[in-house]
Amino acid sequence: MSLSTHVLDAAKGLPAEGVAVRLDRRDDGGGWTTLAEARTDADGRIREWGVPPREGVHRLTFDTAGLSGFYPEVTVAFTIDDPGRHYHVPLLISPFAYSTYRGS
């Protein structure tokens, strides 16, 4: 199982380099445990987290303060249900909107 993300600055039409992203997993008590932290590369990507996420609910929290004055951070929660698959969670951000989807 692997997990990647990609941040695109939709206002500039370019990858967002240097964005801090935190990966958390929901624990059995309903709280969150931080698994890893990383920054996007020159292509706006994080390809490797250094920890293999397992089944369950996870979230990525993106520090978007430099990309949007309205959204200082964006959190995307998602479920990993098949540890044998690759999960890609991209974020497209602009000053007043963002979107995400289940990538490949």
C-alpha positions in Angstrom: 0.0 0.0 0.0 1.3 3.4 -0.8 -0.1 7.0 -0.5 0.9 10.1 -2.5 -0.4 13.6 -2.9 0.0 16.4 -5.3 -0.8 20.1 -4.7 -1.6 22.4 -7.6 -1.9 26.2 -7.3 -4.9 26.7 -9.6 -4.5 30.5 -9.6 -1.0 30.2 -11.1 -1.5 27.0 -13.0 1.6 25.6 -11.4 2.6 22.9 -8.8 2.8 24.2 -5.3 6.3 23.6 -4.0 7.2 23.6 -0.3 3.7 23.1 1.1 3.8 21.4 4.6 1.5 18.4 4.8 0.7 16.2 7.8 -0.6 12.7 7.6 -2.8 11.5 10.5 -4.7 8.3 11.3 -7.9 8.1 13.4 -7.2 5.9 16.4 -9.7 3.5 18.1 -10.7 6.2 20.6 -11.8 8.6 17.8 -8.7 10.9 18.2 -6.0 11.4 15.7 -2.4 10.1 15.7 0.2 11.9 13.5 2.1 9.4 11.3 4.3 11.7 9.3 5.0 15.2 8.1 6.5 16.3 4.8 6.7 19.1 2.2 5.8 19.0 -1.4 8.7 18.8 -3.9 9.4 21.1 -6.9 6.6 19.3 -8.7 4.1 19.8 -5.8 4.2 16.2 -4.9 4.8 14.0 -1.9 5.5 10.5 -3.1 6.8 8.8 0.0 5.8 9.2 3.7 8.2 6.9 5.3 5.4 5.0 7.0 3.0 2.5 5.4 -0.6 3.7 6.2 -2.9 0.8 7.1 -6.6 0.3 6.8 -8.8 2.9 8.5 -9.6 6.6 8.3 -6.7 8.9 7.5 -6.4 12.6 6.9 -4.0 15.0 5.2 -3.8 18.5 6.5 -2.2 21.0 4.0 -0.8 24.3 5.2 -2.3 26.5 2.5 -1.7 29.9 4.1 0.7 30.9 1.3 -1.7 29.8 -1.4 -5.0 31.2 -0.1 -5.6 34.1 2.3 -9.1 32.6 3.0 -8.2 29.0 3.6 -5.1 28.8 6.0 -5.3 25.1 5.9 -7.2 22.3 4.2 -7.9 18.9 5.7 -9.0 16.0 3.6 -10.2 12.9 5.4 -10.4 9.6 3.5 -10.7 5.8 4.1 -8.1 3.3 3.2 -9.9 0.0 2.8 -7.5 -2.1 0.6 -3.9 -2.1 1.8 -2.8 -3.6 -1.5 -3.8 -0.5 -3.6 -2.1 2.8 -4.2 -4.0 5.9 -2.9 -3.4 9.3 -4.4 -5.1 12.3 -2.9 -4.5 15.5 -4.9 -5.4 19.1 -3.8 -6.2 21.9 -6.2 -6.2 25.2 -4.4 -7.0 28.8 -5.4 -7.5 31.9 -3.3 -11.2 31.2 -2.7 -11.8 27.6 -3.6 -10.3 24.1 -3.4 -11.1 20.7 -4.6 -9.8 17.2 -4.2 -10.5 13.8 -5.7 -9.5 10.1 -5.5 -6.6 10.0 -8.0 -4.7 7.1 -9.4 
